[in-house]
Amino acid sequence: MHFNSKLILTLLYSIPSTLAAVNGGCTGRDGICISTANCSKYGGQSFTGKCPNDANDIKCCDDIPCKADDGRTGYCMFTNQCGGEGISGKCPGGSNFKCCVPKKVTNTPCSYEGLSGVCKNVSECTGFRVAGLCPGDANNQCCLPKNTCSDGGVSGQCLPVSQCGTGYTVSGKCPGGNGIKCCLPKPVVTNTPCSYEGLSGTCKNVNECTGFRVSGLCPGDASNQCCLPKNTCSDGTQNGQCLPVSQCSTGYTVSGKCPGGNGIKCCLPKPPNSSTTNPPTTNPSTTSSVSEFKKAYGSIISEYARKNSIDENVLGAFILVESSGSGFVNGKLKIRFENHIFLKGDAAQYKGKYFDYSSEKSFKGHVYRKNTSDPWKECHTNQSVEYDAFNFAITLNAKLAYEATSYGLPQIMGFNYAVAGYSSAQEMYTEFGKGEDVQIRGFINFITSYSSGNLLKACQQNDYEKMVSLYNGSGNVSSYKQKLIDNIEYYKNA
């Protein structure tokens, strides 16, 4: 067994063995003369009498297994014995005793489902890959072209059915066998009825809706949303439109002027003295004034405050201070995709290829591109770009993409999904898209569970400094503390 496993890698010739010195070759056997302790450390076997000129604890160490960083396995041997590739730093002894592994076998022809490809390392393949068709280790796979295809004017890519991320495939559009099909975006089911706050609407693509839109109420992807009419309204002096409070850009709404539920109000231009109408909020672009915020979500906040023994004014103010101002932008869930979070673990391979960040501060300089030949684009210029980067990351690694993104009013990072009360980051994304009330519930869950309950304890004890430092870190604690104190008074008097 000893000779058969190494004959593949060892050249067929004899080595002179007149002397056996420490780190030198053994007498009458392949291997190296080293201490028995060192031999054991590297997993080899010690043989007596093969290093006669050395101390008693120096013996011939042979059959030393080793592995290259890319997974190829072999044995430690002298470089003039190796018929494969010698890898340094994996074996005992000097620089001439290396890990001998099979040479990389790439660029050999391969085929799959009638398509011709080339064996390549997985990091070099720009098409789709199929394992088990090439010689060498698991990283050497059959790389095949991603042919383009279309159906009904919708473009897609020719892929194995198992590699189609959308699960929506069409036969007869691609070269190759039956296992290769045209992978298309999921069809959007439009013109189906939907309703929101007692109003009837129709599911439409966001580009076709002339009313206001609400996400999460229609089948298909995020571009298919419930389109509802923008009814006109008036407070007797100004004309406006009936909108969800979260979509009123002026922040000035009047109740009782619109059909539908309590969440639909008359959105009006700000009156001339509007700057003194309501107390200032920490975020000028919040869903409305502090008063409107309390009317909309005060009952939820009060319920959770009672359950967790927190002053409801403290809890309400804390949510106001730490919220991002709005949970939606143009009817779509507000997100921020963080490159430096995504490019960890399994997605590290995409750094410098599709995503990158500043070498000085990882939370800055976020850029992306969909092809290595494309110029880099900034990630955080607007929500359209944010979603473009986010959706592209999903095609590379969906789990990490959802976990590397923050969502909604509280901008909770996806990797905190369990603390917010969800089974996955994707579930949190879906639920937060249903409304700001859901986002606030998630935020309250986060507060009560974060830092092993220390944040909840700080809220219960009205320890404002600890509250803001636990949530935001050690920077600007005094500034956040003062904002919290101010908003407690605003919320209490609203």
Summary of the structure (lengths in Angstrom):
residues: 494
radius of gyration: 32.1
end to end distance: 83.4
largest distance: 109.5
contacts: 1557
relative contact order: 0.06
helix: 30%
strand: 24%
